[in-house]
């Protein structure tokens, strides 16, 4: 059974890697881009559409603001990318917003940033996968009823690939990522060429009439414009992942991470700006509640017609939307490992798996994202309302922390400090805009979830602190017990019991006794057999009128502790181990239940004496 499981594991995840091969898993820039930047690159597929869709609620009269809002998003992206480049150099050990906030703003601020990012990473997986599946089901409508199942299958696929290792996931996702980038640039080239030649570039929705769904005028118009800007800011999700993962880069780590961030910024800015410009030129109109192609799909159709390049754009868009979740699959485990190192989440999240990745973090992310997909029925419209709030809060804290970081230098690098200061102010303003405009639409869930996660991390830290205090050795060391009293739990005189009795005697304790829990004296041949065999260990029979096993053992053990204060009671349990895992269901697992309960008793040690069936000598 073990060999079969091992074979399956090697097939799915590959051969285990030695710890000294960690350097072999480091990423060159060409693989780091698809690993850490698939989310911000994929966001250009729907960021422009979100702006046009929201502005369309106010009718055709507001669509003239599309290029201005697009320019504002581009400016914001430039500021954030430039700011995080400085973070890559200042914090080469990674951690991004969490590490910056912890060092410069204090533990509480860092936990606010961490809780925000953890939520955002989970939402990135859910939103990206569901959006990718939505692109597939729009092309093949018969698959629409299976959207939840398809989404969960995509999460499983991403999980398996990432469990194989960071470099392996980079290789697997390189083709879809670079294919998407090339397809978009080809579309932009053809689209602008058609527009410049005067041959016409018209979206199929250009003649769709947009009626006033929302009130306009005065504050209502301002609110709608701000909501459109906030929706367009989805283009910035995932930007911080590079600064979180600096240790995963090849040397020189900070330089390569900053260079990758710059490449990502240039690609995202030019693609987003180009798509927005073509959306304006081709008169893309998006109406809420109307079944129509995505904005990107309409631009591709207007540029290429229904030819092979159009379908390639569609295919690569669907692929990159699903693979955008890969950014979270690398950011979440790294952040969780740092939190585990600082005792804010379970320590298991800091462990590297067979392939030198933080496999526990990958699995936790997949499970939580899957629950979210099921809870929201794979509905991208509902999920996206929860999106980006957390990431802009972490942006703000990170940039504010960097301002204080530079203040500690002598001389103070004023230009770098000013850049981070601008970043903090701008992202802080955007955070407020997102909070106000998306609160009623679902962002309130994030507002509630973040404090819960924050409180949970504080509680975990308090637990670990309490454990550390209780386990700390005193000045005099650990007091030795006066004596040890061995208690062998028996139910028969078969081979495993005899071995346990012999083991107990070999320990040389002060006293040895065998204890039998008896439910019915009339069915007890054990005492007679005990005497007939001449077993040199006294047998104690404990009555159990209610046919319990664990409770009578506990009462007897506590009685011994009162009789022998300061001594240790050593409980020895004979048990046999079956050859096949499925045979466990044929046995009552009393030994397992006893060990599980006795471990909570003070001054008690529990020892199992196993008898492995099928391999023990007769």
N, C-alpha and C positions, 0 to 999 in steps of 0.2 A: 504493500500500500504506500509506504514512504517513497519507494523508488518511482512509482507511478506519479505521485504528487510532485516529486522533484522533477520528473520529466516534463510534466505539464508546466511547472513554474519556469523551467529553462526555455521551453518553447515560447511562452507568452512574454517573458521578461528578459531572457538572455542569461548568460552565465554570470554568476556573482563576481563582483570586482573587489580586489583587495584594497584596503584603505590607502596604501601607498600609491595607488593609481588615480587618486583624486585629480592630479594635474592633467591626466589624459581626458578628463571630462570637461575641461575648460573650453570656452567657446571663442572661435574667431568671429570677427565682425559679421561675416557673411551668414553665419548660422545664428548669431545673437539677434540679428534683425527679425527673422521669423519667430524666434523664441520669445523675445521680450516686446516686440513692437507690432504684433499682428492685430492687437486691439485698436490702438490709435490709427493704424493704416486702414483697418476695415471700417472705422467709424465714418470715413468719407462717403461710404456707400449710402448712408441714410441721414447724415447730419444736415445736408442741404434740404432734403425732403422734409425734415422736421420743421425747418424754418418756413418753407413755403406752405406747408400744411397749416401751421398755426396762423400765419399771416392771412391765409385764405379764409379763416373764420370771420375776418372783417370785410370780406369781399375783395374784388379786384383792385380797389383803390389803395390797398396797403402793400401790394406786391412790389411796388417801386422801391420799398425799403430792403428788399432781399439782398442786393449787392452791398448795402451799407452794413447790414447785420453780418453778412459774410466777411466783410473786411474787419469788423470788430472781433469776430471769432479768430481770424487769421492773426491779428495783432495780439490777442490773448495767447494764442498758441506760441507765437514767437517769444513772448515774455516768459511763459512757463518753461519752454524748452531751454532758453538761455539760463534761467534760474537753476534748473535742475542739472545743467552742465556743471555749474559751480558746486552743486551738492556732490556730484560724482568725484570731483577732485578733493573736496574737503572731507568726505567720509568714504574712503576707499574700502572700508569693511562692510559697506552696504547698510541697509536698514532704512534708507530714505527718510520719509517724514517722521517715522518712529524714532530713529536714532538721533536725528537733528533735534527734535522736540525734547527728547529725554535729557540730552546734554545741556541744552540751552534754556528750556522753558520749564523743566521739572517733570517728575514722574506722571503726575495727573494729566498734564497736557499731552505727554507722549501716549498715554493710554487712550485719550480722546482721539488722537490721530490714528492709533492702531485699530481701535474699534471701528472707526469710519472706513478705514481701508479694508478691513476684513469683510465688512458688509459689502463694500463696493466690489471686491473680488468675487464674492459669491454671486452678486447680481450680474457681474460681467459674464460669468459662465452661463447663468440662466438666460439672460437677454441675448447673448451672442448665439447660443445654440438654438433657442426658439426662433430668432430672426432668420438664421440659416435654414431651419426646417420650414419656416413660412415661405421662403423663396422657393424651396423645393415643391411644397404643396401648391403654390400658386401656379407653378409650371405643370404639375400633375395633380389636378384637383381631387382625383380619386383617393389620394393619400391623406387628404385633410382630416378625416376622422381618426387617423392614427398619429396625429401630431405629437401627442404626449409620449407614445411609445417610441417614435422616431427620435424625439429629443433625448429621451433616456438612453437610447442606443448610442447616440452621438457622444453623450457624457461618458459612457462606458468605454467607447473607442478612444477618446481623449485621455482617459485615465490610464488605460493600458499602455498607450504610447509613451506617456510621461513617466510611468513606472519603469520603463526600459532605460531611462536616463535622459539627461538634459540634451546631450549632443545628438542622441538618436531622435528625440522629438524635433530638434532643429532640422535634421536631414529630412525627416518625414514631412515637415510642414514648409520646407523651403520652396518646393515647386508651386504649391497653391499660392503662397505669399507673393513670390516674384512674378508668377503668372498673372495674378490680379493687378499688380503694379503695371506690368507691360500692357495688359489689356486696357487699363484705364488711360494710359498715355497714348495708346494707339487710337482710342476713341476720341480723346481730346484733339489729337492731331487732325484726324479726319473731320471732326465736328467743326473746328475753327476754320479748316480749309474750305469746307462747304459754305460756312457763313461768310467768309471773306470773298469767295468767288461769286456770291450772290445767287447761288443755285438753290438756296432755301434750306433752312434747318427748322423744322416745325414739329413740336411734340404732338402726339395724338390727343393730348388733353388741352391743347391750346384754345380750342373753341368751347371748352366746358365752362358754363356760366357759374360763377361763385356768388352765392347769395350771402347776405349778412346772417351768419349763425350766431355771432356774438355782438353785443352792443359796442358801438364805437363812438368816439367823441370824448375829448377830455381825458380823464383818468382811465377810462375803459380802454382807450386806444393805447395809452402808455403801458397799461398792464398787459395788453395783448402783444405789444412789441417786445416788452421785457420777457414775456413767456416764450416768444419765438426765439429770442436770443438765448435764453436758457436751454431751449431744446437743441439749438445748434451747437451748444457747448459740449454735447456728447462727443464731438470730435476730439476732445482733450482726454477722454478716459484712457487710462493705461500709460500715460506719459511717465508717471513716477516709477513704473516697474523696472526701468533700466537702473535707476539710482538704488533701488532695493537690491538688485542682483549684481552689483559691481564685482563681488568675489567670484562670480561664475565666468568672468572674462579672462582671456589670455593676457599675459603680461605684455606691456604695461597696462594694468587693469583699468585704472582711472581714465587714462588716455583713450583706450579702446571703447570704454563705456560712453564717454563724452562724445567720441566720434560717431558711435552708433546712434546716440540720441540726436545728433545733428543731422545725420542722414535721414533718420525717421522724420524729423521735423521738416526737412526740405521736401521729402516725398509727400507727407500728409498735407502740408500747406499748398503745394502746387496742385495736387490732385483735388483738394477741397475747393480751392479758388477756381480751378478750371471747370469743375462740375457745376459750381454755383454760377459762373459766367454763362455756361452753355444752357443752364436751366432758365436764366433770364432771357437769353437770345432766342431760345426755342419756345418760350412762353409756356413753361410747364405750370399747370394748374393742378393742385392737389385738393380734393374735397373730402372732408371727414365723413366716414360712413358710406362712401361710394366705392364700389369695386373697380379698381383700376390698377394699371401697372405702376411699379415704383418709379420715382423720378429718374433714378439712374437707368432703369430699363427703358424708359421713354427716350432719354437722350441717346442711348446706344442704338435704339431702333431708328431714331431720326438720322443718326450718323451713318450706320451701316446698312439699314434696311434689314429684312429678314434673311440675312446671310449667315455664313459660318462665324464670322467675327462677332456678330450679335450674340449668338448662342455661347460663344466662348466667354464673352463678358458675363453673361448670365451664370454660366457654370463656375467661373472663378469667383464671382461675387458670392454665390451660395457657399462655396468652399471656404472663402476667407471669413465669412460671417460666423461659420461654425468654429473655424480655427482661431478666431479672435479670443476665444475662451482660453487658448493656450497661454496668453499673457498672465491670466489669473492663476493658471496651474503652475506657473513659475514664481509669481509674486507671493501668493498666499502661503505656500510651504516655507519660503525663506523668512517671511515676516513672522510666521508662527514659530519657527525655530528660534528666532531672536527673542520672542516673548517667552518661550519655554526656558531659554537660557537665563532670563531674568525672573523666572518663577511666576509668570503671570498666566500661563496656560499649562496644561499637563506636560510633564517633562518628556513624555513619549514623542511629542511633536518635534523634539530636537534630534531624534535618532535618524540616522541615515540607513536606508534599506540596502538590499543586496547590490543594487546598481548605483549606490552612492548618491541617491536622491532622498529627499525628505518624504519618504513614501507614506508615512502616517498622515502628514499634512495634505498630501494629494488625495488620499482616500476620504478624509474628513470633508474637504472641499467638494468632492464629487457627491458625497451623500447629502450634504446640506443643499447644494444646488439642485439635486434631483428632487428633494422634498419641495423646494420652491417651485419647480416646474410643475409638479403634480398639483400643488396647492393652487396655482394660478392657471391650471389647465392649459399650459403652454401658450398663453395669450400674451403676445409681445407688447400690445398696446397697454395692458395693465401693468406689466413688469417694468416697462420703460419709465413709468411715472415715478418709480422708486429710485431710478438711476441717477448718477452723478452728484447727488447731494453730498454723500460721504467723501467723494474724491476731492471736491473743492474745499471742504473743511480741512482735509489733510494737506492740500496745497497751501492753504493759508497758514496753518501752523508751521509747516516746513519752512516757508519763506520768512515768517517772523522769527523762527529759530535761527535761520541763517544770518539775519540782520544782527542778532545778538552775538552769533559766532564771530562775525567779522569785527565786532566791537572789542573783542578780546585780543585782537592782534595789535602789534605795535611796529610800524605805524598802521593805522586803520586804513584798509583798502576802500576808499570812499566810493569808487566806481562800482565795485562788486557789491558793496553794502546798499548802494542806491538801487541797483538792479533788483536785488532781493526785496528791498523795501517796496519798490513799485509792484513787484510780483505779489507781495503780501496784501497790499491795498486792493489791487485789481481782483485777485482771486477771492478776497474777503467780500468785496462788493458782489461778485458773481454768486458766491455762496448765499448771500442774503436774497438775491434775485431768485435763485433756484428754490430756496426755502419758501419764499412767499408765493411764487407762481405755481409751484407743484405740490404744496402742502395738502390742499384739499383733494388733489387728484390721486394721492397715494403716498406722497413723501412722508406723511405723518407716521407711517409704519417704521421708516428708518429713524425718525426722530425718537420713537419709543424704543426701538431695538438697540440703538447705540448706547443709551444709559444702562440698559440691562446687561449688555456685554461688558461695559466699563465696570459695573458693580461686580459682575462675575469674575473678572480678572483681579479686582481688588480682593475679593473673597479667597480666590485661589492663592494669591500672594500671602494673605494672612495665614492660610492653612500651612503653607510651606514654611513660613517664618515660625509658626508655633511648633511644627515638627522639628525644625532645626534647634529651637531652644530646648525642647524636651530630650532630644537625642545628644545634646552637647555633653561631653564627659565632665564630671566634677573634678575639683582639684585633687581629690583622693582616688580618682579612677572609679571603676565599677566594683562594688562590693561582691566578694565571692559568696555563693550560697553555703549555708552550713552543711547540708547533706542533700543527696538526690534520692528520691523515692520513685521506683519504677512501677508503673501500672500497665499490664498487658491486657488489652481488651480481647476477649475470646468468645467464640460461639460454638466451637467444636474442638476436636483434637486431631485435625487433619494436618498435613505437612506444613502449610504456611503458619499455622498456630505454633507448632513445635519449633519451627525456625525462629519465630518471634520470641518465644520463651527462652531459647538458647541465647539469642542476641541480648536480651535483657540481662541475663545472668552474666554474660561476658563483659558488660559495662561495669560491673562491680558496684552497684548502687548500695545505699545503706539498707534498703528493703526492696523486695520484689514481691509482687502479688498479681494474680490473675483475677480479672473481674468479668463476670458473666451477668448480662441483663436477662432476667427471667420473667416471662409473661405468664407461665403456667407451670407450677411445680410438678404436676402429674405427668408432664411431658419432658422431664429433665433427666435424661440418662447420663448427662455429662459428668456429674459428681461421682457416679459409680465408676465410669470409665477412667476418670482422673485418679481415683484411688487404686483401681486395678493396674494401671500403668505405672503407678508410683512416681508421678510427676513431682519433682522436688520444689514446687512453688505452690504456696497456699492459694486455694481458690475461694474467691468471695462472690457469693450470689446476691445480686441486688434485685429486689422485687420491682416489677413494673406492671401494676394492675391495669393500667390504661394502654398497655402494649407499645409504649414509647421506647425509643432507644437513646436518643440524644439527651433528653432532659434528665433521665436517671444518671447517666454518666456525668453530666454537669454537677448534679447534686452531690454525687460521691466525691468528685474531684474537689469541690469547694469544702466538703467535710474534711478531706485530708489536709487542705491548706490551713484550715483552722487548727487542726491537730499539730501541724508542723510549721508554725510561722517561721519565715526566713529561709525555709528549705524550698527546693525546686521539685515539682512533680513532673516526671517524665512519662508521658503517655505513649505507649508503643502499640501500633495498630498493624496486625497482619492483614495483608490483602493480596489477592491474586489479580494479575493483569492478563486480559484476554488477548488472543492473537490478532483479531480483526476489530476495527472500530465499531462496526455495526453490532458486535456481540455485547457491547456495553448495555444496550437496551434490555438485555435478558437478565440483568442483575440489578439489585436494588441500590447499589452505590452508597451503602451505609457508611463505609469508610470515608468517602468524600464528604458526606454531610457532617460527620463527626469532626473531621479536620477543619472544615469551614467554620464550625462553631467554636471549637476549642481554641482557635488562634486568637480569640478576643479575651481569653482568660489570662489574668496576670500570673506570673511565677509558674507558667506551664510551658513545657516543650512537647512537641508532637513529632514522633518519628514513625515513618511508614516502613514496613519490612515487606517488600513486594515478592511475590512468587509469579514469575512470568510463565504462563501456560504455553506448552509446546516447546520450550527451550530449556526447562530445568531438568537436571539429571534425576532419574527415578531414585 
